[in-house]
Amino acid sequence: MSVPVTQQPPERYRIERRRFLKAASGFACMFLSGGLFHNAFAADPFPLPPLPYPEDALEPVISAQTLRIHYGRHQQGYLHKLNGLVVGKPYAEMALDKIILTTAGKPDLRLYFNNAAQAWNHDFYWKSLSPEGGGTPPEILKRKMKKAFGSVDACKKELVRAAISQFGSGWAWLVSDGDTLRVMNTSNAETPLTRGLKPLVTIDIWEHAYYLDYQNRRANYVEAVLEKRINWEFAMKNLNRR
């Protein structure tokens, strides 16, 4: 009985098979060596921090819809970009404030700064607000406000003035500058951290923070936050922080 001769596959098939095996090998090496393995299995170095309260907790001053979009799209977007930027770089091991200070003022690192600073600013902003906010500041903070501005109301008016005088997007801040308090505004992603100042509370004055609820009435938004939602306890905690 004759043994059948094994038929060789066509040359085109053998070439395509070699290409497939080569591509699969390269994919496996890439997967195991870093990028794809990280994206599939490793946690992002900068996850979205949880909010300190439910999405509807700041109503009617800030609607649940505004908060949901602001937190879930804008802040998440900055973190998503930052996580993509830091893969395989030393920044992945740094805290956000360290990235900010390391990259500030360096045009070639502007993307790192912008996304890290905006992520940090937003987390600080949510903590600067409280469903039980507004009212009278703690006594020590109140005394400092009186010394720096003349009264608590004068301090609030300075914050409103800083917010409405900021051209375009940015932030209004109450900061500690040595032994005194100051009010300031910053543009875009800028933060008092890069100026050696200690932030106490902030109000986001990018349009996405208030436009759905107040349209172009930025001053109304800031006044409502200061009267009913600003977290003076958080400011006091930051004042005591070394």
Secondary structure as UniProt FT lines:
FT   HELIX           11..33
FT   HELIX           35..41
FT   TURN            55..61
FT   HELIX           64..69
FT   HELIX           70..75
FT   HELIX           76..86
FT   TURN            87..88
FT   HELIX           90..93
FT   HELIX           96..103
FT   TURN            104..105
FT   HELIX           107..109
FT   HELIX           110..127
FT   TURN            131..132
FT   HELIX           139..149
FT   HELIX           152..165
FT   STRAND          170..177
FT   TURN            178..179
FT   STRAND          180..187
FT   TURN            188..189
FT   HELIX           192..195
FT   STRAND          198..204
FT   HELIX           207..209
FT   HELIX           211..214
FT   TURN            215..216
FT   HELIX           218..228
FT   HELIX           232..240
//
